[in-house]
Amino acid sequence: MNQLTLNHVLTALGGGRSVTAFFLVLARVSPLFAIAPIFSAKQMPIRVKGVVAVALAIGLTGLAMHGEHVPTEPTQVAGLIVVNVLVGILFSFAVAALLAAVQTAGGIADIVSGFSFGATVDPVNGNPGGVFSEWYAMLGVMVFIAIGGDAWEMRGLARTFTLVPLTKAPHIASLANAAEMSFASIFTSALEVAAPVVLALMITDVAFGMVSKVVPQMNVFSVAFPLKVGVSLLAVTATLPFLGGWMSDQIYTSVATALHAL
């Protein structure tokens, strides 16, 4: 029996180029289910992720193959798979940075308010975190769905096949620069979200410092802690209506940054 090459196997499956294109598209889609919001949720079983990934790859294969000459040589296919995985990772990470910033904002609010002393398990990603971190994580997912973030992901992913065809490779320097920008934006965006809470609690601490100087007999720590909790809750509640608009702008910026890098 003759030894089968990859080209023979793909041809036996019903057309070498179309099947090769399917696996290349699947390589670009797969990072979405490991990194990107919603699709990478731990509550979604791995089998379901696999089925959805295959379905998306089948739906996008026709778009990705349009006007492309897809090779079937094993070495070329292996290199293209690596390239498409890198493109998928960059795009997924750029979108995931948005919810990472929202959750980081919750962590900052936990630290300044004192909620970080009672850590709980975040139901979204399974990591331990404070009350505000858990709250912002769940709220971020809800707002992300409400503003159509999943649709933005699908449109952006489809757009990547126009900017970077299956048989082409982007510049590594631009990919690295985009990844660096996305990572750096996590902390700056988190500060933007948590700034009202931090400012309100800073003013509260200054006020209690002045009270401790005027009335040294007062046990400031026993009074300040519950009051800081109340102030932080009020500040978070007051800023929640603005979170949706901020996330809507940021999801556009994140997708645009990833696509521009390609």
DAQUIVEN-V994946 format. One record per helix or strand of 3 or more residues. SS is the DSSP state (2 for helix, 1 for strand). FROM is the first residue (numbers start at 1). TO is the last residue. If there is no record, write none. Layout:
ss=[SS	SS]
from=[FROM	FROM]
to=[TO	TO]
This chain:
ss=[2	2	2	2	2	2	2	2	2]
from=[6	16	46	74	115	131	149	172	220]
to=[12	33	65	113	117	146	163	214	261]
